[in-house]
Amino acid sequence: MLSEAERRSLQEIEQRLLADEPRLARTMNRGVRPWLFYLFLLVFGGLGVLLMVIGAFGPALQCMLVVAAGFVLRRYPIRLR
């Protein structure tokens, strides 16, 4: 947790960055594209179903584990301190 002085200092730095380099500041503020994440899960989920239909259960299980891990990490992201 940041102290009040650290928060003010960080906000001041952000304001200076926005004033000096607005394009960079806008780029850094963009979030992760959610459609790309869901496309990734859809591709792995579809691949898992296809592999299960053709009888390749090991790779199908791995694809489904990737999809499950994606949903879990979306709900509980890893926070590095």
C-alpha positions as CSV (number, residue, x, y, z in Angstrom):
1,M,0.0,0.0,0.0
2,L,1.3,3.4,-0.8
3,S,1.4,6.2,1.7
4,E,-0.4,9.5,1.0
5,A,2.8,11.3,0.0
6,E,3.7,8.4,-2.4
7,R,0.3,8.6,-4.0
8,R,0.5,12.3,-4.5
9,S,4.0,11.9,-6.0
10,L,2.8,9.1,-8.3
11,Q,-0.2,11.2,-9.4
12,E,2.2,14.2,-10.1
13,I,4.4,11.9,-12.2
14,E,1.4,10.7,-14.2
15,Q,0.2,14.2,-14.8
16,R,3.6,15.2,-16.1
17,L,3.8,12.2,-18.3
18,L,0.3,13.0,-19.7
19,A,1.4,16.6,-20.4
20,D,4.8,15.8,-21.9
21,E,4.0,12.5,-23.7
22,P,0.2,12.2,-24.2
23,R,0.5,9.5,-26.9
24,L,2.6,7.3,-24.6
25,A,0.2,7.9,-21.7
26,R,-2.8,6.9,-23.7
27,T,-1.0,3.7,-24.9
28,M,-0.1,2.8,-21.3
29,N,-3.7,3.3,-20.1
30,R,-5.2,0.9,-22.6
31,G,-6.4,-2.3,-21.0
32,V,-5.9,-5.8,-22.3
33,R,-8.2,-6.4,-25.2
34,P,-10.9,-8.7,-23.8
35,W,-12.0,-10.0,-27.3
36,L,-8.5,-11.3,-27.8
37,F,-8.6,-13.2,-24.6
38,Y,-12.0,-14.8,-25.4
39,L,-10.8,-15.6,-28.9
40,F,-7.8,-17.5,-27.4
41,L,-10.2,-19.4,-25.1
42,L,-12.6,-20.2,-27.9
43,V,-9.8,-21.5,-30.1
44,F,-8.4,-23.8,-27.4
45,G,-11.9,-24.9,-26.4
46,G,-12.8,-25.8,-30.0
47,L,-9.5,-27.5,-30.5
48,G,-10.1,-29.5,-27.3
49,V,-13.6,-30.6,-28.5
50,L,-12.2,-31.5,-31.9
51,L,-9.4,-33.6,-30.4
52,M,-11.8,-35.3,-28.1
53,V,-14.1,-36.3,-31.1
54,I,-11.2,-37.8,-33.0
55,G,-10.0,-39.7,-29.9
56,A,-6.9,-37.8,-28.9
57,F,-7.8,-37.5,-25.2
58,G,-4.4,-36.5,-23.9
59,P,-4.1,-33.4,-26.0
60,A,-7.8,-32.6,-25.6
61,L,-7.3,-32.7,-21.8
62,Q,-4.4,-30.3,-22.1
63,C,-6.4,-27.9,-24.2
64,M,-9.3,-27.9,-21.7
65,L,-6.8,-27.3,-18.9
66,V,-5.5,-24.2,-20.8
67,V,-9.1,-23.0,-21.1
68,A,-9.8,-23.6,-17.4
69,A,-6.6,-21.9,-16.3
70,G,-7.5,-18.9,-18.5
71,F,-10.9,-18.6,-16.8
72,V,-9.3,-19.0,-13.3
73,L,-6.5,-16.4,-14.0
74,R,-9.1,-14.0,-15.4
75,R,-11.1,-14.2,-12.2
76,Y,-8.0,-14.3,-9.9
77,P,-5.1,-12.5,-11.6
78,I,-1.6,-13.1,-10.4
79,R,-0.3,-10.0,-8.6
80,L,3.4,-9.5,-8.4
81,R,4.6,-7.4,-5.5
